[in-house]
Amino acid sequence: MDEIAVLGVGMHPWGKWGRNFVDYGVKAARDALQDAELDWNEVQFVSGANTVRCGYPGYVSGSTFAHALGFTGAQVASSYSACASGTTALATARAQILSGSCEVALVVGADTTPKGFLAPNQGERWDDPDWLRFKLMGVTNPTYFALYARRRMELYGATARDFAKVKVKNSQAGVNNPNARYRKAFTLEEIEASPVVASPLRLLEICATSDGGAAVVVSSVDYARRHGIANPVKIAGISTVLPRYPEQIIEMPYLATDSAAGTGWPDGGFRDTIPKRAYAESGLGPEDLDMAEVYDLSSAFELDWYEHLGLCKPGDAEKLLNDGETSLGGRVPVNASGGLGAFGEAVPAQALSQICELTWQLRGQSGPRQVQGARAGLCINYGLFGHGSCVILQR
């Protein structure tokens, strides 16, 4: 698969700002354009990552952001795949560039969220699995995160203190990130004294819901070089895979696994398969990564991702953490940005925010949280209803 170049990145800081999501996206877009040293009129394709919380403008985010910046006649697309929306929008832009339909594109995602849990849309919708998980089982997102944490404890002997140590590590990085919402280095004692939300997970170990925005300007490598960027950060692989039938583990919002009676189990679970396509496209493997940004909806989830990415064997994530291998200065720092624990969820923006972080790291622009000598990085998450999301960047 051919590479594309990252020309510019930009973010609106995460928080609870109480403004329209368009404000966050426009700010991020303008910062990305400035970083790329491009004028808005030079963008040939606009790819928006949608938000379902902000009415029709959120459903057609590409056009919404373009209208706020000023219509120019560029091509446009809007994508929604829950937490994978940013990667889907990026994959759409990449396809346009590699097909020759355009040379330079702007990808934008932004959200404004209510306080508390991310709930399903209003109304009685008995054919909607996301609504049913709330109606029938009361499974809020933190409940689901806690089920996975309990699973890890049962299978591998993980402890609540291991989960707290993930939060300590990420908070120490997030304190140095000007775009993070929570810029405080927490101690083990503070985490363990915070209220239990869904046992064994405590308040400080579960990501919040946030407002925020992120944007990326991408182009063909030839376009980048014509504009004086001889060695740009490049997107080397993208994965947006679906799960395979049958699924081995229940994935929210579904309430049961598929039956394996007729087919047998596949070689790996859904999250194991997400990075494989990106590795194959990039020609890289887990041994080539200098860092990773992973989807730490809870601190316990981060440990699972170490194994899904192939950074260690199943059951060895706690050792990787406790040996300092995933801390700044370790073999492969994970969530040097501070992760979702420091940011919270601004759903259509978070995959793009990971791209921003990796770009700054690969350029050597991350200040006190810099991963020294970083040449290749991976970011991963997934969206509701089985949307894979993984991107590999290198320089």
Buried (B, 14 or more C-beta within 10 A) or exposed (E): BEBBBBBBBBBBBBBBBEEBBBBBBBBBBBBBBEBBEBEBEBBBBBBBBBBBBBEEBBBBBBBBBBEBBEEEEBBBBBBBBBBBBBBBBBBBBBBBBEEEEBBBBBBBBBBBBEEEEBEBEEEEEEEBBBBBBBBEEEBBBBBBBBBBBBBBBEEBEBEBEBBBBBBBBBBBBBBBBEBBBBBEBBEEEBBBEBEEBBEBBBEBBBBBBBBBBBBBBBBBBEBBBEBEBEEBBBBBBBBBBEBBEBBBEBBBBBEEEBEEEEEEEBEEBBBBBBBBBBBEBBEBEBEBBBBBBBBBBBBBBBBBBBBBBBBBEEEBBBEBBEEEBBBBEBBBBBBBBBBBBBBBBBBBBBBBBBBBBBBBBBBEEBEEBBBEEBBBBBBBBBBBBBBBBBBBBBB
